[in-house]
Every structure is written in C-alpha cells, then in structure tokens.
Amino acid sequence: MAANTQQTDDELSGNLLYDKDAKVILMEILKSLRVLTDRIEKIEKEVQKIDGIKEGLSNLSTRVQTNEETIVEIQDRNSKVEESVEKMGQIVHTIVDKYSANAEEISQIKDRMETIGEDNGTSSNIAIKELKADMLDLKCRSMSDNLVFSGPTNSYRNKTVNERPFKRSRQESGNNDAINEETITTPM
C-alpha cells in the first residue's frame, strides 16, 4: 500500500508541473513559504535577543536579590546604630544632668567656703587682736615685775631679798598679778 501511495504522489506531481494553473499556485505557495521562512528567521533572531534579555534579567534579578539582602543587613545595622546612638544620647543627657547638679553643688560649696573664709577672717582678726592684747599685757606685767624702787638711803641695798619691802617672789606667790602679803617682810 505504501508503494501505491508513492506512485500516486509522483503521478500527481508530474501532472501538476505541466498544468499552468498549478504552476502559478505552486509559485504562490513557494513565495509564501519564502516569506514565512524569512519571518521565522526574524522571529528566531528576536527570540535569541529575548533569550539574551532573559539572561540579562536573570543576572539583574540575582543582583537585585543580593542588593535586597545587603539592604536588609544595612537596615539591621542602621537600627543597631540608631539604638546605640540613642543610648549614648541618654548617657550624655545623664552626664550633663550630673554635671549641672555637680556644678551647682560646687558653686554652693564655693560660696560656703568664701563665707567661712570671711567668717574665719573676722574671727581670726578678733583672735589675733585678743592675742596681741594679752601679749602686750604680759609684757607690761613682766616689765613692772622687773622694776626696782630704791629710796634715798643706802640701807636698803644691804638687806637681803627676803627683807626688801614689797618685793614679791614669783615662786612663792604663783600669781603674778597680785602682791602676796606673806612675801612682804619687815626688817628684823
């Protein structure tokens, strides 16, 4: 059967070549096939371009995905940095507050020290004046204790220390301010 079909096809094609109408139809079909072939070639070229674009898009997609992952990492780091900066800001505010409080305390202490210095200066001046007055008094008493009164007669010099009138003994009296009655002796 297959041999019969091939023979029929050959007879038909041989008959068609001699027929003018068939020749025109075949020429039209041939032109159409050439146009279709050209179009298919153009489509294949465009498909190749599309494949190239597809590869480029695939590469671009990979890069975008990588960049998105990098952006996520950067955002995480950024949030950590923001948290750190916020904590540092809180620390700085705490330090500034403590500094302000310390500055106020230092100012108060300085004022107190100046007040104490003024008070000490006043009380020190009073104490110094009192000490000077006491020292002057003691000097004067010492000088008055060293005074020797002599009379017009020489009999006074021949007498002993215990016999001299109004001469006080410091060792015996214990009180430099007053004359002790017991130390005053009368001539024998």
Secondary structure, DSSP 8 states (H G I E B T S, - for coil): -HHHHHHHHHHHHHHHHH-HHHHHHHHHHHHHHHHHHHHHHHHHHHHHHHHHHHHHHHHHHHHHHHHHHHHHHHHHHHHHHHHHHHHHHHHHHHHHHHHHHHHHHHHHHHHHHHHHHHHHHHHHHHHHHHHHHHHHHHHHHHHHHT-----SSSTTTTS-GGGSTT---HHHHS-SSS--GGG-----
